Amino acid sequence: MFTQHRGLSVLVAALALACNSPTGPAQTDATVVNAGCWFLVTTDHTYYQPVDLPSAFQVDGLAVRVAMRDAPEWGSVCMGHMVHVVEIRLQ
């Protein structure tokens, strides 16, 4: 009986940790970069590949403030973490 409860506790703990993954919107300053694919490059040099970057913001070198969330259902041949743009504006 103790083993069943312990197994359930481990499962609940694992699910709780998974629910805290950073999939919600994150706001940051970034620069739009065209390197064959569009990227949002943050100040810490992290590359994000937006799957839905509005055409008005597809300008190489553009400084933006962007809110984004994970796009785990997308894949790409380009490097960079796939994200959805939730909100974007000029800096």
Rosetta blueprint (number, residue, H / E / L):
1 M L
2 F H
3 T H
4 Q H
5 H H
6 R H
7 G H
8 L H
9 S H
10 V H
11 L H
12 V H
13 A H
14 A H
15 L H
16 A H
17 L H
18 A H
19 C H
20 N L
21 S L
22 P L
23 T L
24 G L
25 P L
26 A E
27 Q E
28 T E
29 D E
30 A E
31 T E
32 V E
33 V E
34 N E
35 A L
36 G L
37 C L
38 W E
39 F E
40 L E
41 V E
42 T E
43 T L
44 D L
45 H L
46 T L
47 Y E
48 Y E
49 Q E
50 P E
51 V L
52 D L
53 L L
54 P L
55 S H
56 A H
57 F H
58 Q L
59 V L
60 D L
61 G L
62 L L
63 A E
64 V E
65 R E
66 V E
67 A E
68 M E
69 R E
70 D E
71 A L
72 P L
73 E L
74 W L
75 G L
76 S L
77 V L
78 C L
79 M L
80 G L
81 H E
82 M E
83 V E
84 H E
85 V E
86 V E
87 E E
88 I E
89 R E
90 L E
91 Q L
